[in-house]
Amino acid sequence: MALETPGCPAANALPPLASRFLKVADLPWKPTQVEGIEMKVLMQDKETGLLTALFRWQPGTELPLHEHVEVEQTFVLEGSIVDAEGEVCAGDYVWRPRGNRHVARAPNGALVLSFFLKPNMFIDAYAGQTLE
């Protein structure tokens, strides 16, 4: 595994078994290919696709149809995320099994903490791409 925190050279320079304490407010927001969604990568392994990240959704943002290649977990910190199966609001958690497909929306915006074993695969708008 090649674990890292992009934008945090001090954490990446530590010995392999050292704990990484992050000042999340100091990490940069970076755009994703979906307009209206930015992310702060807290931990990733580019080789395996493992990812823990904060995602900031602007009000009205829609994440096009995508499939969860492995289990995805999301804890909503602010706002809400809505899809055809329901709504997950601030303080709530949702996990989706491998193979789950949906379109997600943030009508009023959202801040979420998500955990991925592998990146999502887009079906339509960004077919073949993963959320990065």
N, C-alpha and C positions, 0 to 999 in steps of 0.2 A: 504494500500500500504506500502511496505517496500522498499522505495527508498534508494539507496546507490551509492557510487562511490568506487569500489574496488581499493585498493592501495592508498587510501587517507583517513587515519584514522581521520585526523583533520576535514574534511568535514563531515564524518559520525558521529562525536561526537557532532555536533552542535544541538541546539534545533530544533524540527520538522518544525517550520515556518521560520527558518533562511535561507537566501540565501547562496548558495555554490559557492564560487569563486575558480576556479581550475587553478593551474599552469599545463597546459596540458603537457608541456615539461617534467615535473617531474613524470608524471604517467608512469607506466611500460608498454612496449609492451608485449603482451602475445600471444603465438601461438594459432591458431585455429586448428581444425582437418584437415583442408585443407592446405597441404604443400604449402608454399609461401604466405600465408595470415596471417598477425598478426593484433591484435586489441588493442586499448586503450579504455576501457569502461569509458565513461564520466558519465553516469547515467544508472541505471538499477533497475528493480523490478523483482526479480527472481520468485515471486509468479504469476505475470501476464504475464511476457515475454517482458514487455516494455523495450526498449534498445535504447540508443543513444551512438554511438561509432565511432571512427576513425578506418578505415581499411587501412592497407598498403599492397598492392599487389606487389609482385616481378614481373619483366618482364616475360611474358610467362605463368603466372598463369591462371588456369582455375577453376572456381567454377562449379562443376558438376550440372546436372539437378536438379532443386529444385523448389518448389512451395511457393509462398508468401501466407501464411495463413491469413494474414491481409495486409493492405496497407503498402508498404515499400517506403521510400523516400531516395534518395541519391543525394548529392551535390558533384561533383568532384572538388577537390582542385588542384590536379596535375595528369598528364597523362590522360588516358581514359579507359573506360569500354565498351566492345563491345559485342553484342549478335545478334541473327538473326533479331531483329527488328530495330537495328541501333547502333549508337555509341554516348556516352555521354562524352564530353571532358571537360578539365579544365575550370571552370567557368560556367559549365552547370549543369542542374538539371534534374532528372527523377523521376517519381513516378510510382509505379506499383500497380494495383488493386489486391484485394484478388482473389486468384485462378490463377494469372499469373504464368506461368512456363517458365523457360529458362535456358540456359547454359551461363554463363558470363565469359568473358576473358579479360585479361589486357595484350595485346601484348607487350607494352612498360612499363608496371608497372603503378601503380595508387595510389593516396592517396585520400580517399573518407570519407565523413561524412555521416553516414547513421542513419536513424530513423526507428525503428520497433515497432509495437504494439504487435506483437507476433513473435517468431523466425520462420525462413524459415524451411520448411520440405524437406529433400533430398529425391529424387525419386529413384536414381540408386546406385551410389557408396557408399553413406552413408545412405541408405534407413532407414527411421524412425528416423534419428538423426536430431538435429538442430545445426545451426552454433553457436558455443560457443568458 
